[in-house]
Amino acid sequence: MARADLPERLQVALAWADMLLAGGHIADPELEDRMRLHFSQAEIVELTYAMGTFIGYGKQIMILGLEPENLPLTVVPTPGT
C-alpha cells in the first residue's frame, strides 16, 4: 500500500515521524499545522514522545552493534554532516 493510499491522519503522523527521524526540527510550518488539524496537543505530545523513544532505542541498538545480522538496515544521514 502506498503512503498516498493511507488515511490523511496516518499520512500526517508518518510525515511527523520522518521529521523526527531526520533530526527533529520543524522545517515546514505546514506540517505542524496539519498535525494540529488531525491531533490534539496531548496526542501530539504522546506521539512525539513515543516516536522519539523508539528512534532513540534504534540508534542505541545500532551504536552498540546489537542489531540482528539479518535485519534490513536503512541509513539516514545525520543533518549537517
C-alpha positions in Angstrom: 0.0 0.0 0.0 1.4 3.4 -1.0 1.5 6.2 1.6 -0.9 8.2 -0.5 -3.5 5.4 -0.1 -3.4 5.8 3.7 -5.9 8.0 5.6 -4.7 11.6 5.9 -4.3 11.3 9.7 -1.8 8.5 9.3 0.0 10.2 6.5 0.5 13.3 8.7 1.7 11.1 11.6 4.2 9.4 9.2 5.4 12.8 8.0 5.9 13.8 11.6 7.9 10.6 12.3 10.1 11.4 9.2 10.8 14.9 10.5 11.8 13.5 13.9 14.0 10.8 12.3 15.7 13.5 10.2 16.7 15.5 13.3 13.6 16.8 14.9 13.5 20.3 13.5 10.2 21.5 12.1 11.3 22.9 8.7 7.8 23.1 7.3 5.2 25.1 9.4 2.5 23.4 7.2 3.4 20.1 8.8 2.8 21.4 12.3 -0.5 22.9 11.1 -1.5 19.6 9.6 -0.7 17.8 12.9 -2.8 20.3 14.8 -5.6 19.7 12.4 -5.7 16.0 13.0 -4.3 15.6 16.6 -4.9 17.4 19.9 -1.9 18.9 21.7 -1.9 15.9 24.1 -1.9 13.5 21.2 1.0 15.3 19.5 3.0 15.2 22.8 2.2 11.5 23.2 3.1 10.6 19.6 6.3 12.7 19.7 7.4 11.0 22.9 6.7 7.5 21.6 8.3 8.1 18.3 11.4 9.8 19.9 11.7 6.9 22.3 11.7 4.2 19.6 14.0 6.3 17.4 16.4 6.6 20.3 16.3 2.9 21.1 17.0 2.1 17.5 20.0 4.4 17.5 21.3 2.9 20.7 21.0 -0.6 19.3 22.9 0.4 16.2 25.7 2.2 18.2 26.1 -0.8 20.5 26.2 -3.2 17.5 23.2 -5.2 18.8 21.1 -5.2 15.7 20.4 -8.7 14.2 22.6 -9.6 11.3 19.6 -10.4 9.0 17.8 -7.1 9.8 17.3 -4.8 6.7 19.0 -1.5 7.5 18.1 1.9 6.3 20.8 4.5 6.8 19.6 8.1 7.2 22.4 10.6 7.2 22.7 13.0 10.1 21.8 16.5 9.1 24.8 18.8 8.8 27.4 16.1 8.3 
